[in-house]
Amino acid sequence: MPESPAYVGGHGLLAGKTVVVTAAAGTGIGSAVARKAIEEGGTVLISDFHERRLGETADRLAEETGTRPDTQVCNVTDEVQVQALVDAAVERLGRLDVMINNAGLGGSAAVVDMTDEQWATVLDVTLTGTFRCTRAVLKAMYAQGGGVIVNNASVLGWRAQAEQAHYAAAKAGVMAFTRCAAIEAAPHNVRINAVAPSLAMHPFLAKVTTDELLAELTEREAFGRYAEPWEIANVMVFLASDYSSYLTGEIISASSQHP
């Protein structure tokens, strides 16, 4: 497999901005975008439902960047916790300029075998969780006169893949929700966009996906390799920055193959 490119350092894209990242514990896209936001000059608060891993991630980010992000435990399936996250961010950071809605849940199940619980759980975290966080943060952003929301979608919102009906439906919902919410938010100077990664490698994905499927998916990519989480984070940071000031309601495919 071809080697990944060299890591790209910060260029001050988020200097002076406050940023909240959901589902940032661990070593996936969430923690990668938190690191990039810090390196780009942002003041960052990270959240996750897993308190111990959240603290460990904050410590690791402090070692990597020299700056420890603030933390707030939050389960995006709980409206009370979501509102508490937004309230904590505004109180501690002074305002909330950027919200990265990264929380999502996958899994594999054939439709014929999928239970109502499997379907509902994936949609509750991935789609409804994005809605809850957006609803809560929009109130704060409207009140302060503007802001940016970046949602994490997936190319499976466009493509078909066996045993991914619940996840694909949820991510397609995130895309449609992003477009509709963006139209409502535009008069309030709030931009809402989404990133749709194809294959970004991290330990959790490797744990829940067979080697055979990973090899098959990798072969489809034009570069012959999977994306590093920080490569997806770069696109999110671009959308969060003033460089994308005329973009809203867009879904950016962070993929080396066409949807």
C-alpha positions in Angstrom: 0.0 0.0 0.0 1.3 3.5 -0.8 2.6 5.5 2.0 0.6 8.3 3.6 1.8 11.9 3.0 3.7 13.9 5.6 1.6 15.4 8.4 0.6 19.0 7.6 1.1 21.5 10.4 -1.1 24.4 11.4 -1.4 27.7 9.5 -3.5 29.8 11.9 -6.8 29.0 10.2 -8.8 29.0 13.5 -6.8 31.7 15.3 -9.0 33.4 17.9 -11.9 31.0 17.5 -13.5 28.7 20.0 -14.2 25.1 18.9 -16.2 22.2 20.4 -15.7 18.6 19.1 -18.1 15.8 20.0 -17.0 12.1 20.2 -13.4 13.2 20.4 -12.0 10.5 22.7 -9.7 7.9 21.2 -7.6 8.1 18.1 -10.2 8.6 15.3 -11.4 11.6 13.4 -12.7 13.4 16.5 -9.4 13.6 18.3 -7.6 14.3 15.0 -9.8 17.3 14.3 -9.4 18.5 17.9 -5.6 18.4 17.5 -5.8 20.2 14.2 -8.1 22.9 15.7 -5.6 23.5 18.5 -2.7 23.6 16.0 -4.7 26.1 13.9 -4.9 28.4 16.9 -8.4 27.5 18.2 -9.4 27.3 21.8 -10.9 23.8 22.0 -13.3 21.9 24.2 -13.7 18.2 23.5 -16.6 15.9 24.6 -17.4 12.2 24.7 -19.7 9.9 26.6 -16.7 7.9 28.0 -15.2 10.0 30.8 -11.9 8.1 31.3 -11.0 8.0 27.6 -12.0 11.6 27.3 -9.5 12.6 30.0 -6.8 10.4 28.4 -7.4 12.0 25.1 -7.1 15.5 26.6 -3.8 14.5 28.2 -2.5 13.1 24.9 -3.4 16.2 23.0 -1.6 18.3 25.6 1.5 16.2 25.0 1.2 16.5 21.2 0.3 20.2 21.0 1.4 21.8 24.3 -2.2 22.8 25.0 -4.7 20.8 26.9 -8.3 21.2 25.7 -11.1 21.6 28.1 -13.4 18.6 28.5 -17.1 17.9 29.1 -18.7 14.5 29.3 -21.7 14.3 26.9 -23.8 11.5 25.5 -25.4 12.9 22.3 -28.5 10.7 22.8 -29.4 12.7 26.0 -30.9 16.1 25.3 -30.0 17.3 28.8 -26.4 16.4 28.4 -26.2 18.1 24.9 -27.6 21.3 26.3 -25.2 21.1 29.2 -22.3 20.8 26.7 -23.3 23.9 24.8 -23.9 25.8 28.1 -20.5 24.7 29.4 -18.8 25.8 26.2 -20.3 29.2 26.2 -19.5 29.7 29.9 -16.0 28.5 29.8 -14.9 29.7 26.3 -16.9 32.9 26.3 -18.7 32.1 23.0 -19.0 29.1 20.6 -17.6 29.9 17.2 -17.3 26.3 15.7 -19.2 23.1 16.5 -17.8 19.9 15.0 -20.6 17.2 15.2 -18.5 14.1 14.9 -20.5 11.6 17.0 -21.6 8.6 15.1 -22.1 4.8 15.5 -21.7 2.1 13.0 -22.0 -1.7 12.9 -22.8 -4.5 10.4 -26.1 -6.3 10.0 -28.0 -7.6 7.1 -31.5 -6.0 6.8 -33.2 -9.4 7.1 -31.5 -9.9 10.5 -31.4 -6.4 11.8 -33.3 -5.7 15.0 -35.3 -2.6 15.7 -32.8 -1.9 18.5 -29.8 -2.1 16.1 -31.5 0.2 13.7 -32.7 2.7 16.3 -29.4 2.9 18.1 -27.4 3.8 15.1 -29.9 6.4 13.9 -30.2 7.9 17.5 -26.5 8.4 17.8 -25.6 9.3 14.2 -28.6 11.3 12.9 -30.7 12.4 15.9 -27.5 13.1 17.9 -26.4 15.5 15.1 -29.8 17.1 15.2 -29.8 17.5 19.0 -26.3 19.1 19.0 -27.2 21.4 16.1 -30.5 22.5 17.7 -28.7 23.3 20.9 -25.8 25.2 19.4 -27.9 27.1 16.9 -29.6 28.9 19.8 -26.3 30.1 21.1 -24.9 31.0 17.7 -28.1 32.9 16.7 -27.8 34.9 20.0 -24.1 35.8 19.4 -24.6 36.7 15.8 -23.0 33.8 13.9 -21.0 30.6 13.9 -20.0 27.5 12.0 -21.2 23.9 12.2 -19.4 21.0 10.6 -21.1 17.6 10.5 -19.4 14.3 9.9 -21.3 12.4 7.2 -20.0 9.5 5.1 -19.8 8.5 1.4 -22.2 5.7 2.4 -24.8 8.4 2.3 -24.4 8.1 -1.5 -23.0 4.6 -2.0 -24.5 1.2 -1.4 -22.7 -1.3 0.8 -24.1 -4.6 2.2 -24.9 -4.8 5.9 -24.7 -1.0 6.3 -28.4 0.0 5.7 -28.8 1.6 9.1 -25.5 3.5 9.0 -26.0 4.6 5.4 -29.5 5.7 6.1 -28.3 7.7 9.1 -25.5 9.4 7.2 -27.8 10.2 4.2 -30.0 11.8 6.8 -27.1 13.8 8.1 -26.5 15.1 4.6 -30.1 16.1 4.0 -30.4 17.6 7.5 -27.2 19.6 6.8 -28.6 21.1 3.7 -32.0 22.0 5.2 -30.6 23.4 8.5 -28.1 25.5 6.5 -30.9 27.3 4.7 -32.6 28.2 8.0 -29.3 29.3 9.6 -28.0 31.4 6.8 -30.0 34.6 7.7 -28.4 34.3 11.2 -24.8 34.3 9.8 -24.4 30.6 10.6 -22.8 28.3 8.1 -23.5 24.5 8.2 -21.6 22.0 6.0 -20.6 18.4 6.2 -17.6 16.2 5.3 -18.2 12.7 3.8 -15.1 10.5 4.3 -14.8 7.2 2.5 -12.2 5.2 4.3 -10.3 6.7 7.2 -8.3 4.2 9.2 -8.3 4.2 13.0 -8.2 1.4 15.6 -12.0 1.2 16.1 -12.6 0.7 12.4 -9.9 -2.0 12.3 -11.6 -3.7 15.2 -15.1 -3.9 13.7 -14.1 -4.5 10.1 -12.6 -7.7 8.6 -9.2 -7.6 7.0 -10.8 -8.8 3.7 -13.4 -6.0 3.6 -10.7 -3.4 4.5 -8.5 -4.7 1.7 -11.4 -4.6 -0.8 -12.4 -1.0 0.2 -8.8 0.1 0.1 -8.4 -1.2 -3.5 -11.3 1.0 -4.6 -9.5 4.2 -3.6 -7.7 6.0 -6.3 -4.5 6.5 -4.2 -4.5 2.8 -3.3 -4.6 3.6 0.4 -7.0 4.7 3.2 -7.1 8.2 4.5 -5.4 9.1 7.7 -7.8 10.7 10.3 -5.9 14.0 10.1 -6.5 14.2 6.4 -10.3 14.3 7.1 -9.6 16.7 9.9 -7.9 19.1 7.5 -11.1 19.3 5.4 -13.2 19.9 8.6 -10.9 22.7 9.6 -11.1 24.3 6.2 -14.9 24.2 6.5 -14.7 25.7 10.0 -12.4 28.5 8.9 -13.0 31.8 7.1 -11.6 30.3 4.0 -15.0 28.7 3.3 -17.0 31.8 4.1 -19.3 31.4 1.0 -19.9 27.7 1.6 -23.0 26.5 3.3 -25.3 23.4 2.9 -22.5 21.6 1.1 -21.3 18.0 1.5 -17.6 17.7 0.8 -16.5 14.2 -0.3 -13.2 13.5 1.4 -12.5 10.6 -0.8 -10.2 9.5 -3.6 -13.0 7.9 -5.5 -16.2 9.5 -6.9 -19.4 8.8 -4.9 
